[in-house]
Amino acid sequence: MNRILSALRDNISNIGKIILLVIFCIFIGLIISYPLWKFATVSPELYTIICLFLIGLLILFFTIKFIRKNTIKKNIRFFLKVIIFLAGISGCIMLVLSEHRFFALLCFLMMLILFFICNLCLYEKEAD
């Protein structure tokens, strides 16, 4: 009987902890999200600028971390791929918006070909 009561007490305790954790998460979520929502509705321009600045800092952080971790050849290949991707996508978007869909398709295919050439030219064998 003691074991049953002990197991029941442990289960009720665990359920109580889960309920408290859910309440805590909801409370913290409201504390964080309400001021952000209020700030976004009161001053959307400033909110957008701050969010873009923070995203830029995050991208810069991961870029620096990537550069420090990898070799020069891998860094060049990565940044070349990023430049090819951004140029290709922006070219495709501009061509589609100016109603030149066929040329947008050609631009997309050229982007894929340049990706392939970049991988072939800057291929680096991995050491086993």
Buried (B, 14 or more C-beta within 10 A) or exposed (E): EEEEEEEEEEEEEEEEEEEEEEEEEEEEEEEEEEEEEEEBEEEEEEBEEEEEEEEEEEEEEEBEEEEEEBEEEBBEBBEBBEEBEEBBEEBBEEBBEEEEEEBBEBBBEBBEEBBEEBEEEBEEEEEE
